[in-house]
Every structure is written in structure tokens, then in C-alpha cells.
Amino acid sequence: MGGQHTERLQQTGRGLIWLGYSLCCVWLALALAWWLYARIDYSYPLWYDVLDIDRHIAEYAPHNARKPGFAQLPPEQHYQAFAQISRAVHDNGKGLGEIVYRGPGGRDIRLLDRDERVHLEDVARLLRLGGYSALIALLGWLPLAMALARTGLPGWRARLAGAALTATPIGLWLLVSGPKAVFYQLHIWMFPPENPWFFYWEESLMSTLMKAPYLFGGIAVVLAVVAALVTPLWYVAGRALARRIGGANA
């Protein structure tokens, strides 16, 4: 009995180490995908065409009487406006209040109002926390790979069960509630309740420019695909590096 109990504990330990290492690989892959995609402003010009954002702006921006003339701007200036928002958000929100566009009569009009800036500053803080969590995952990645090299992999059934235990609740939530409901619920959980995060297209150039939440859905698909492709690279690289270090210390 004692031997069986010890074996179960060892199997559980191997499973937890493998699951922790795998989650580190997934998070690092997602962080890398996000960082790379942000460098090209999330390919906004592509989504601008795919999602017909030009028509969307033409339909809803004129209803925003406080921000006239935005629908008359050429697409290149819409691209520029999105790029300025994206870069400011990835720079801790610096410069959000300085983003302007040329309105009727040649006067500069601030693109974002106060509530929009506050929301984007909340997004910037969330991205900063994501960066810190990626750093923690990076610090744990190699030690977990080395621990896995010492203990050995759990059986394939245990690995499959661990992956299913992690992925199934998320998949079911998306399937049952739908992506839009999940998107809104995440906003409720992640952002301060006193700060607005929902903006009508007719009242917010930020929301109109991004055709929220549809643009975010497209971005999420790209990030998920890239992360799925990059995760095995992190996994294999960590295992190989752990074996090399283990061999050098043998």
C-alpha cells in the first residue's frame, strides 16, 4: 500500500510539473504573439478592409455631433489614429490626450474624450500586468523544464487529462455564452466598476474606429493561432535546454 501511495504522489507531482511547464509555454507564446502583433499595430489596415470599417465609420461617426468631420477623413488618417492609440496604450497611456484629427475649418479636434482616455489607461495598466506575468512565466519556464527532465513526463493519459481540465471550461464558456458575452464579462471582471468601458458607436470615435468588439475578435483569432504555433517551440526549446544543462552538470 505504501508503495502504491508513493507512486501516486510521484505521478501527481510529475503531472503538476508538466502542467505548470506547459502553461508557462502557452503564456510565453501568447505574450510573444501579442508583442509582435502590437509592433505592426495589429494589422489594422487589413482589418479595416476585412471588416468594412470605412463604411462603419461613415454610418456612425456623423452621429457624434461633438466630434465632426471624422467620417470625411481618408483611410490613411484613420490608420494613423488607431496606430497612435495603440502605441500610447503600449506606452502606459502616455499621449492619449494629445491625439487629434483635422476637423472642419482646419481646426484640431481631440479624438478621445475623458471617459475614453480613462478606459484606455485601464487597458494600459492591464497590458503592463500582462507583461509582468509573462516575466514571471519566463523565470519559471527553465526551472520547470529542468524539474520535468529530472522527474520524467507523466503518462499520455495524465497529460491529456491535464490539458482537457485546463482548456475545456474555457471552450465550453465560449460555446455556451458566445464570444461577445465572454468579451463583456471579462471587461466586468478586469476593469474598475467606476470606470466606463462600454461605448456606443454613435457616441465614441474610439469605439467606431475599432468597430468594437469585432476588431478585437479578429485580433484574438490571430493571437490564438500564432500562440498555438509558437507554444510547441517554447516547449521543445525548454526541454532541449534543460537536457543540455543537465548533461553539462552530470
C-alpha positions as a Markdown table, in Angstrom:
| # | Residue | x | y | z |
|---|---|---|---|---|
| 1 | Met | 0.0 | 0.0 | 0.0 |
| 2 | Gly | 2.8 | 2.4 | 0.9 |
| 3 | Gly | 4.5 | 1.8 | -2.4 |
| 4 | Gln | 1.3 | 2.5 | -4.3 |
| 5 | His | 0.7 | 5.7 | -2.4 |
| 6 | Thr | 4.2 | 6.9 | -3.1 |
| 7 | Glu | 3.8 | 6.1 | -6.8 |
| 8 | Arg | 0.5 | 8.1 | -6.9 |
| 9 | Leu | 2.2 | 11.1 | -5.3 |
| 10 | Gln | 5.1 | 10.9 | -7.8 |
| 11 | Gln | 2.6 | 10.7 | -10.7 |
| 12 | Thr | 0.7 | 13.7 | -9.3 |
| 13 | Gly | 3.9 | 15.6 | -8.9 |
| 14 | Arg | 5.0 | 14.8 | -12.4 |
| 15 | Gly | 1.6 | 15.9 | -13.7 |
| 16 | Leu | 1.7 | 19.2 | -11.8 |
| 17 | Ile | 5.2 | 20.0 | -13.0 |
| 18 | Trp | 4.2 | 19.2 | -16.6 |
| 19 | Leu | 1.0 | 21.2 | -16.4 |
| 20 | Gly | 2.9 | 24.2 | -14.9 |
| 21 | Tyr | 5.6 | 24.0 | -17.6 |
| 22 | Ser | 3.0 | 23.7 | -20.4 |
| 23 | Leu | 1.1 | 26.7 | -19.1 |
| 24 | Cys | 4.3 | 28.7 | -19.0 |
| 25 | Cys | 4.9 | 27.8 | -22.6 |
| 26 | Val | 1.4 | 28.8 | -23.6 |
| 27 | Trp | 1.6 | 32.1 | -21.8 |
| 28 | Leu | 5.0 | 33.0 | -23.2 |
| 29 | Ala | 3.8 | 32.1 | -26.7 |
| 30 | Leu | 0.8 | 34.4 | -26.3 |
| 31 | Ala | 2.9 | 37.2 | -24.9 |
| 32 | Leu | 5.3 | 36.9 | -27.8 |
| 33 | Ala | 2.5 | 36.8 | -30.3 |
| 34 | Trp | 0.9 | 39.9 | -28.7 |
| 35 | Trp | 4.2 | 41.8 | -28.6 |
| 36 | Leu | 5.0 | 41.0 | -32.3 |
| 37 | Tyr | 1.4 | 41.9 | -33.4 |
| 38 | Ala | 1.5 | 45.2 | -31.5 |
| 39 | Arg | 4.6 | 46.1 | -33.4 |
| 40 | Ile | 2.6 | 46.3 | -36.6 |
| 41 | Asp | -0.4 | 47.9 | -34.9 |
| 42 | Tyr | -2.4 | 44.7 | -35.1 |
| 43 | Ser | -2.5 | 44.9 | -38.9 |
| 44 | Tyr | -5.3 | 47.5 | -38.6 |
| 45 | Pro | -5.3 | 48.4 | -42.3 |
| 46 | Leu | -6.1 | 44.8 | -43.1 |
| 47 | Trp | -8.9 | 44.6 | -40.7 |
| 48 | Tyr | -10.1 | 48.0 | -41.9 |
| 49 | Asp | -10.8 | 46.3 | -45.3 |
| 50 | Val | -12.0 | 42.9 | -44.0 |
| 51 | Leu | -14.5 | 44.4 | -41.5 |
| 52 | Asp | -15.6 | 47.3 | -43.8 |
| 53 | Ile | -14.6 | 49.7 | -41.1 |
| 54 | Asp | -14.7 | 52.6 | -43.6 |
| 55 | Arg | -18.5 | 52.0 | -44.1 |
| 56 | His | -18.9 | 51.6 | -40.4 |
| 57 | Ile | -17.2 | 55.0 | -39.7 |
| 58 | Ala | -19.3 | 56.6 | -42.5 |
| 59 | Glu | -22.5 | 55.3 | -40.9 |
| 60 | Tyr | -21.9 | 56.0 | -37.2 |
| 61 | Ala | -19.3 | 58.8 | -36.9 |
| 62 | Pro | -21.6 | 61.6 | -38.2 |
| 63 | His | -24.0 | 60.9 | -35.3 |
| 64 | Asn | -21.3 | 62.1 | -32.9 |
| 65 | Ala | -22.0 | 65.9 | -33.0 |
| 66 | Arg | -19.2 | 66.7 | -30.6 |
| 67 | Lys | -16.6 | 65.2 | -33.0 |
| 68 | Pro | -17.5 | 66.4 | -36.5 |
| 69 | Gly | -15.6 | 65.6 | -39.7 |
| 70 | Phe | -14.1 | 62.2 | -38.8 |
| 71 | Ala | -16.0 | 60.3 | -41.4 |
| 72 | Gln | -14.6 | 62.6 | -44.1 |
| 73 | Leu | -11.0 | 61.8 | -43.3 |
| 74 | Pro | -9.2 | 59.5 | -45.8 |
| 75 | Pro | -8.5 | 55.9 | -44.6 |
| 76 | Glu | -4.8 | 56.7 | -44.0 |
| 77 | Gln | -5.7 | 59.1 | -41.3 |
| 78 | His | -8.0 | 56.5 | -39.7 |
| 79 | Tyr | -5.0 | 54.1 | -39.7 |
| 80 | Gln | -2.9 | 56.8 | -38.1 |
| 81 | Ala | -5.4 | 57.4 | -35.4 |
| 82 | Phe | -5.6 | 53.8 | -34.5 |
| 83 | Ala | -1.8 | 53.5 | -34.5 |
| 84 | Gln | -1.5 | 56.5 | -32.2 |
| 85 | Ile | -3.9 | 54.9 | -29.8 |
| 86 | Ser | -2.2 | 51.5 | -29.9 |
| 87 | Arg | 1.3 | 53.0 | -29.3 |
| 88 | Ala | 0.1 | 55.2 | -26.5 |
| 89 | Val | -1.6 | 52.2 | -24.8 |
| 90 | His | 1.6 | 50.2 | -25.0 |
| 91 | Asp | 3.5 | 53.2 | -23.5 |
| 92 | Asn | 1.5 | 53.3 | -20.3 |
| 93 | Gly | -1.2 | 55.5 | -21.8 |
| 94 | Lys | 1.2 | 58.4 | -22.5 |
| 95 | Gly | 0.0 | 60.8 | -25.1 |
| 96 | Leu | -3.7 | 59.7 | -25.3 |
| 97 | Gly | -4.9 | 63.2 | -24.6 |
| 98 | Glu | -2.7 | 64.6 | -27.4 |
| 99 | Ile | -4.2 | 62.6 | -30.3 |
| 100 | Val | -6.1 | 64.9 | -32.6 |
| 101 | Tyr | -7.5 | 64.9 | -36.1 |
| 102 | Arg | -8.2 | 67.8 | -38.5 |
| 103 | Gly | -11.8 | 68.7 | -38.4 |
| 104 | Pro | -14.0 | 71.2 | -40.4 |
| 105 | Gly | -12.3 | 74.5 | -41.0 |
| 106 | Gly | -8.9 | 73.0 | -40.4 |
| 107 | Arg | -9.2 | 73.0 | -36.6 |
| 108 | Asp | -7.7 | 70.3 | -34.5 |
| 109 | Ile | -10.2 | 68.1 | -32.6 |
| 110 | Arg | -9.3 | 65.8 | -29.8 |
| 111 | Leu | -10.1 | 62.2 | -30.8 |
| 112 | Leu | -10.7 | 60.9 | -27.3 |
| 113 | Asp | -12.9 | 62.3 | -24.6 |
| 114 | Arg | -12.2 | 61.8 | -20.9 |
| 115 | Asp | -14.0 | 58.5 | -20.4 |
| 116 | Glu | -12.3 | 57.0 | -23.4 |
| 117 | Arg | -8.9 | 58.1 | -22.1 |
| 118 | Val | -9.6 | 56.6 | -18.7 |
| 119 | His | -10.6 | 53.3 | -20.2 |
| 120 | Leu | -7.5 | 53.2 | -22.4 |
| 121 | Glu | -5.4 | 53.9 | -19.4 |
| 122 | Asp | -7.0 | 51.0 | -17.7 |
| 123 | Val | -6.2 | 48.9 | -20.7 |
| 124 | Ala | -2.6 | 50.1 | -20.5 |
| 125 | Arg | -2.4 | 49.0 | -16.8 |
| 126 | Leu | -3.8 | 45.6 | -17.8 |
| 127 | Leu | -1.2 | 45.2 | -20.5 |
| 128 | Arg | 1.5 | 46.1 | -18.0 |
| 129 | Leu | 0.3 | 43.4 | -15.6 |
| 130 | Gly | 0.3 | 41.0 | -18.6 |
| 131 | Gly | 3.9 | 41.9 | -19.2 |
| 132 | Tyr | 4.8 | 41.2 | -15.5 |
| 133 | Ser | 3.0 | 37.9 | -15.6 |
| 134 | Ala | 5.0 | 37.0 | -18.8 |
| 135 | Leu | 8.2 | 37.8 | -17.0 |
| 136 | Ile | 7.2 | 35.5 | -14.1 |
| 137 | Ala | 6.4 | 32.8 | -16.6 |
| 138 | Leu | 9.8 | 33.3 | -18.2 |
| 139 | Leu | 11.5 | 33.0 | -14.8 |
| 140 | Gly | 9.6 | 29.7 | -14.1 |
| 141 | Trp | 10.0 | 28.3 | -17.6 |
| 142 | Leu | 13.5 | 26.8 | -17.4 |
| 143 | Pro | 13.4 | 25.6 | -13.7 |
| 144 | Leu | 10.2 | 23.8 | -14.5 |
| 145 | Ala | 11.7 | 22.3 | -17.6 |
| 146 | Met | 14.7 | 21.1 | -15.6 |
| 147 | Ala | 12.4 | 19.7 | -12.9 |
| 148 | Leu | 10.5 | 17.8 | -15.7 |
| 149 | Ala | 13.8 | 16.5 | -17.0 |
| 150 | Arg | 14.5 | 15.0 | -13.5 |
| 151 | Thr | 11.1 | 13.6 | -12.8 |
| 152 | Gly | 10.2 | 12.5 | -16.3 |
| 153 | Leu | 7.0 | 13.1 | -18.3 |
| 154 | Pro | 3.7 | 11.8 | -16.9 |
| 155 | Gly | 1.8 | 9.3 | -19.0 |
| 156 | Trp | -0.1 | 10.5 | -22.0 |
| 157 | Arg | -3.4 | 9.9 | -20.3 |
| 158 | Ala | -2.4 | 12.2 | -17.5 |
| 159 | Arg | -1.2 | 14.9 | -20.0 |
| 160 | Leu | -4.4 | 14.7 | -21.9 |
| 161 | Ala | -6.5 | 15.0 | -18.8 |
| 162 | Gly | -4.4 | 18.0 | -17.6 |
| 163 | Ala | -4.8 | 19.7 | -21.0 |
| 164 | Ala | -8.6 | 19.0 | -21.0 |
| 165 | Leu | -9.0 | 20.1 | -17.5 |
| 166 | Thr | -7.5 | 23.5 | -18.4 |
| 167 | Ala | -9.0 | 24.0 | -21.9 |
| 168 | Thr | -12.5 | 22.5 | -21.6 |
| 169 | Pro | -14.0 | 25.1 | -19.2 |
| 170 | Ile | -12.9 | 27.9 | -21.4 |
| 171 | Gly | -14.1 | 26.2 | -24.6 |
| 172 | Leu | -17.5 | 25.4 | -23.0 |
| 173 | Trp | -17.9 | 29.0 | -21.8 |
| 174 | Leu | -17.2 | 30.3 | -25.3 |
| 175 | Leu | -19.5 | 27.8 | -26.9 |
| 176 | Val | -22.4 | 28.3 | -24.5 |
| 177 | Ser | -22.2 | 32.1 | -23.9 |
| 178 | Gly | -20.7 | 33.2 | -27.2 |
| 179 | Pro | -17.6 | 35.3 | -27.8 |
| 180 | Lys | -19.4 | 38.6 | -27.3 |
| 181 | Ala | -20.8 | 37.7 | -23.9 |
| 182 | Val | -17.4 | 36.4 | -22.8 |
| 183 | Phe | -15.8 | 39.6 | -24.0 |
| 184 | Tyr | -18.2 | 41.7 | -22.0 |
| 185 | Gln | -17.9 | 39.5 | -18.9 |
| 186 | Leu | -14.1 | 39.8 | -19.0 |
| 187 | His | -14.5 | 43.6 | -19.1 |
| 188 | Ile | -16.7 | 43.4 | -15.9 |
| 189 | Trp | -14.1 | 41.3 | -14.1 |
| 190 | Met | -11.0 | 43.1 | -15.3 |
| 191 | Phe | -11.8 | 46.8 | -15.2 |
| 192 | Pro | -12.7 | 49.0 | -12.2 |
| 193 | Pro | -16.5 | 49.3 | -11.8 |
| 194 | Glu | -16.4 | 53.0 | -11.5 |
| 195 | Asn | -14.7 | 53.5 | -14.9 |
| 196 | Pro | -16.9 | 53.1 | -18.1 |
| 197 | Trp | -15.8 | 50.6 | -20.6 |
| 198 | Phe | -18.9 | 50.3 | -22.9 |
| 199 | Phe | -19.2 | 53.0 | -25.5 |
| 200 | Tyr | -21.9 | 53.3 | -28.2 |
| 201 | Trp | -20.6 | 53.7 | -31.8 |
| 202 | Glu | -22.7 | 56.8 | -32.2 |
| 203 | Glu | -21.1 | 58.5 | -29.2 |
| 204 | Ser | -17.5 | 57.3 | -29.3 |
| 205 | Leu | -15.0 | 57.7 | -32.2 |
| 206 | Met | -12.7 | 55.3 | -30.4 |
| 207 | Ser | -15.4 | 52.6 | -30.5 |
| 208 | Thr | -16.4 | 53.4 | -34.1 |
| 209 | Leu | -12.8 | 53.4 | -35.2 |
| 210 | Met | -12.3 | 49.9 | -33.8 |
| 211 | Lys | -15.7 | 48.6 | -34.7 |
| 212 | Ala | -15.7 | 47.2 | -31.2 |
| 213 | Pro | -15.9 | 44.3 | -30.4 |
| 214 | Tyr | -15.5 | 42.9 | -33.9 |
| 215 | Leu | -11.9 | 44.1 | -34.4 |
| 216 | Phe | -10.9 | 42.5 | -31.1 |
| 217 | Gly | -12.4 | 39.2 | -32.2 |
| 218 | Gly | -10.2 | 39.2 | -35.3 |
| 219 | Ile | -7.2 | 40.2 | -33.3 |
| 220 | Ala | -7.9 | 37.4 | -30.8 |
| 221 | Val | -8.1 | 34.8 | -33.6 |
| 222 | Val | -4.7 | 35.9 | -34.9 |
| 223 | Leu | -3.1 | 35.8 | -31.4 |
| 224 | Ala | -4.6 | 32.4 | -30.7 |
| 225 | Val | -3.3 | 30.9 | -34.0 |
| 226 | Val | 0.2 | 32.4 | -33.6 |
| 227 | Ala | 0.3 | 31.3 | -29.9 |
| 228 | Ala | -0.7 | 27.8 | -31.0 |
| 229 | Leu | 2.1 | 27.7 | -33.5 |
| 230 | Val | 4.7 | 29.1 | -31.1 |
| 231 | Thr | 3.8 | 27.1 | -28.0 |
| 232 | Pro | 5.5 | 23.9 | -29.3 |
| 233 | Leu | 8.7 | 25.9 | -30.0 |
| 234 | Trp | 8.8 | 27.1 | -26.4 |
| 235 | Tyr | 8.1 | 23.6 | -25.2 |
| 236 | Val | 10.8 | 21.9 | -27.3 |
| 237 | Ala | 13.3 | 24.6 | -26.6 |
| 238 | Gly | 12.9 | 24.4 | -22.9 |
| 239 | Arg | 13.2 | 20.7 | -22.8 |
| 240 | Ala | 16.3 | 20.7 | -25.0 |
| 241 | Leu | 17.9 | 23.4 | -22.9 |
| 242 | Ala | 17.1 | 21.5 | -19.7 |
| 243 | Arg | 18.7 | 18.4 | -21.1 |
| 244 | Arg | 21.8 | 20.3 | -22.2 |
| 245 | Ile | 22.2 | 21.9 | -18.8 |
| 246 | Gly | 21.6 | 18.6 | -17.1 |
| 247 | Gly | 24.2 | 16.9 | -19.3 |
| 248 | Ala | 26.7 | 19.6 | -18.6 |
| 249 | Asn | 26.3 | 19.2 | -14.8 |
| 250 | Ala | 26.4 | 15.4 | -14.9 |
